Amino acid sequence: MTGCATTIVPPSDIREAGHVFVVKHGRSSSLVIPSNEGMLRYAYGDWAFYALGKTDIWHGIAALLWPTQGALGRGQLTGPESAEGVRTQLGAAQTVRAVRVERARIAAFERRMEALFHSRIGTEVENARHGMRFVHHPRPYTYWWNSNHAVASWLRELGCTTQGLSFRAAWHVREPP
């Protein structure tokens, strides 16, 4: 068994396949999808800690103990559209998992995420350390809803099944039966 890991089971009935990439960096995760712009990376986290870079102990404790302002991150990557291509561009990434999903679902997901991001553009900040731009996310960040929970939710939106609690950035991909 995978212990505290989250198992991703891609959909079994795919007409036109594409791949998304689950990226683990430390204790956090993000999702990279193919797009007309190359590839787009989406991340979720605590506003002060992740978007503003306030990584001191007090902001870390606040992010763990109280609901805080959530952040939606968006970054652009160039090709190639592969796990190795993503890993090369995000040098700090510890692991990149490719997940096979329906291309139509990727397109719908991108439209939703882009609409969400641009609807909050008035809160935008750039964090060069992460290579992303951030806006306020409508859902508060908590220990009970962190970056890994968000990525698991996004994978379910893309047609996958997830098994596990998603507290940790420990991902396994199991092909459907």
Protein Blocks (a to p, Z undefined) as FASTA:
>chain_A
ZZjaccddddfbdfbdcddddddehjbccdddddfkopacdddddfklmmnopabfklmm
mmmmpccddddddddddddddfklmmmmmmmlmbdcdddddfklmmmmmmmmmmmmmmmm
mmgccdfknopacdddfbdcdfklcfklmmmmmmmmnopacedjhlaccdcddddZZ
